[in-house]
């Protein structure tokens, strides 16, 4: 936990910086995802990973067809 003491302008600036710098998944969403994946069979996980790999391959092939070296 972090505490900050500043005037309104300082706080507003800090909020703006943190909004653009901090990254990561919203904790509640992360917790839900962990629970969902923990209760999913290996077969279903493989199907999910396969779908993501297929999407990746479509993008990869499209970019390579434009001359991008990937």
C-alpha positions as protocol buffer text, in pm:
chain_id: "A"
residue {
  index: 1
  type: UNK
  ca { x: 0 y: 0 z: 0 }
}
residue {
  index: 2
  type: UNK
  ca { x: 127 y: 346 z: -86 }
}
residue {
  index: 3
  type: UNK
  ca { x: 22 y: 677 z: 64 }
}
residue {
  index: 4
  type: UNK
  ca { x: 79 y: 1013 z: -102 }
}
residue {
  index: 5
  type: UNK
  ca { x: 49 y: 1361 z: 40 }
}
residue {
  index: 6
  type: UNK
  ca { x: 31 y: 1645 z: -212 }
}
residue {
  index: 7
  type: UNK
  ca { x: -188 y: 1922 z: -338 }
}
residue {
  index: 8
  type: UNK
  ca { x: -464 y: 1852 z: -590 }
}
residue {
  index: 9
  type: UNK
  ca { x: -239 y: 1924 z: -889 }
}
residue {
  index: 10
  type: UNK
  ca { x: 27 y: 1683 z: -762 }
}
residue {
  index: 11
  type: UNK
  ca { x: -226 y: 1408 z: -698 }
}
residue {
  index: 12
  type: UNK
  ca { x: -385 y: 1458 z: -1039 }
}
residue {
  index: 13
  type: UNK
  ca { x: -42 y: 1431 z: -1204 }
}
residue {
  index: 14
  type: UNK
  ca { x: 45 y: 1117 z: -1011 }
}
residue {
  index: 15
  type: UNK
  ca { x: -286 y: 957 z: -1104 }
}
residue {
  index: 16
  type: UNK
  ca { x: -222 y: 1036 z: -1472 }
}
residue {
  index: 17
  type: UNK
  ca { x: 128 y: 885 z: -1458 }
}
residue {
  index: 18
  type: UNK
  ca { x: 11 y: 572 z: -1277 }
}
residue {
  index: 19
  type: UNK
  ca { x: -276 y: 528 z: -1522 }
}
residue {
  index: 20
  type: UNK
  ca { x: -27 y: 518 z: -1809 }
}
residue {
  index: 21
  type: UNK
  ca { x: 261 y: 338 z: -1639 }
}
residue {
  index: 22
  type: UNK
  ca { x: 109 y: 73 z: -1417 }
}
residue {
  index: 23
  type: UNK
  ca { x: 13 y: -240 z: -1595 }
}
residue {
  index: 24
  type: UNK
  ca { x: -126 y: -576 z: -1511 }
}
residue {
  index: 25
  type: UNK
  ca { x: -449 y: -761 z: -1498 }
}
residue {
  index: 26
  type: UNK
  ca { x: -724 y: -642 z: -1264 }
}
residue {
  index: 27
  type: UNK
  ca { x: -680 y: -865 z: -956 }
}
residue {
  index: 28
  type: UNK
  ca { x: -1043 y: -985 z: -946 }
}
residue {
  index: 29
  type: UNK
  ca { x: -1024 y: -1087 z: -1312 }
}
residue {
  index: 30
  type: UNK
  ca { x: -692 y: -1262 z: -1253 }
}
residue {
  index: 31
  type: UNK
  ca { x: -839 y: -1455 z: -958 }
}
residue {
  index: 32
  type: UNK
  ca { x: -1139 y: -1561 z: -1166 }
}
residue {
  index: 33
  type: UNK
  ca { x: -915 y: -1675 z: -1452 }
}
residue {
  index: 34
  type: UNK
  ca { x: -703 y: -1884 z: -1214 }
}
residue {
  index: 35
  type: UNK
  ca { x: -1017 y: -2047 z: -1075 }
}
residue {
  index: 36
  type: UNK
  ca { x: -1153 y: -2114 z: -1424 }
}
residue {
  index: 37
  type: UNK
  ca { x: -831 y: -2267 z: -1553 }
}
residue {
  index: 38
  type: UNK
  ca { x: -782 y: -2468 z: -1233 }
}
residue {
  index: 39
  type: UNK
  ca { x: -1120 y: -2633 z: -1286 }
}
residue {
  index: 40
  type: UNK
  ca { x: -1074 y: -2701 z: -1657 }
}
residue {
  index: 41
  type: UNK
  ca { x: -974 y: -3035 z: -1803 }
}
residue {
  index: 42
  type: UNK
  ca { x: -650 y: -3077 z: -1994 }
}
residue {
  index: 43
  type: UNK
  ca { x: -852 y: -3147 z: -2311 }
}
residue {
  index: 44
  type: UNK
  ca { x: -1036 y: -2815 z: -2283 }
}
residue {
  index: 45
  type: UNK
  ca { x: -711 y: -2630 z: -2211 }
}
residue {
  index: 46
  type: UNK
  ca { x: -555 y: -2784 z: -2521 }
}
residue {
  index: 47
  type: UNK
  ca { x: -855 y: -2668 z: -2727 }
}
residue {
  index: 48
  type: UNK
  ca { x: -819 y: -2312 z: -2593 }
}
residue {
  index: 49
  type: UNK
  ca { x: -445 y: -2308 z: -2665 }
}
residue {
  index: 50
  type: UNK
  ca { x: -509 y: -2444 z: -3014 }
}
residue {
  index: 51
  type: UNK
  ca { x: -758 y: -2164 z: -3087 }
}
residue {
  index: 52
  type: UNK
  ca { x: -502 y: -1902 z: -2977 }
}
residue {
  index: 53
  type: UNK
  ca { x: -230 y: -2068 z: -3185 }
}
residue {
  index: 54
  type: UNK
  ca { x: -457 y: -2067 z: -3492 }
}
residue {
  index: 55
  type: UNK
  ca { x: -527 y: -1695 z: -3443 }
}
residue {
  index: 56
  type: UNK
  ca { x: -157 y: -1627 z: -3402 }
}
residue {
  index: 57
  type: UNK
  ca { x: -79 y: -1819 z: -3720 }
}
residue {
  index: 58
  type: UNK
  ca { x: -336 y: -1618 z: -3918 }
}
residue {
  index: 59
  type: UNK
  ca { x: -177 y: -1290 z: -3804 }
}
residue {
  index: 60
  type: UNK
  ca { x: 175 y: -1423 z: -3861 }
}
residue {
  index: 61
  type: UNK
  ca { x: 95 y: -1537 z: -4214 }
}
residue {
  index: 62
  type: UNK
  ca { x: -79 y: -1209 z: -4294 }
}
residue {
  index: 63
  type: UNK
  ca { x: 218 y: -1001 z: -4177 }
}
residue {
  index: 64
  type: UNK
  ca { x: 463 y: -1222 z: -4363 }
}
residue {
  index: 65
  type: UNK
  ca { x: 256 y: -1184 z: -4681 }
}
residue {
  index: 66
  type: UNK
  ca { x: 307 y: -807 z: -4643 }
}
residue {
  index: 67
  type: UNK
  ca { x: 682 y: -861 z: -4641 }
}
residue {
  index: 68
  type: UNK
  ca { x: 741 y: -846 z: -4268 }
}
residue {
  index: 69
  type: UNK
  ca { x: 1024 y: -1070 z: -4152 }
}
residue {
  index: 70
  type: UNK
  ca { x: 896 y: -1243 z: -3842 }
}
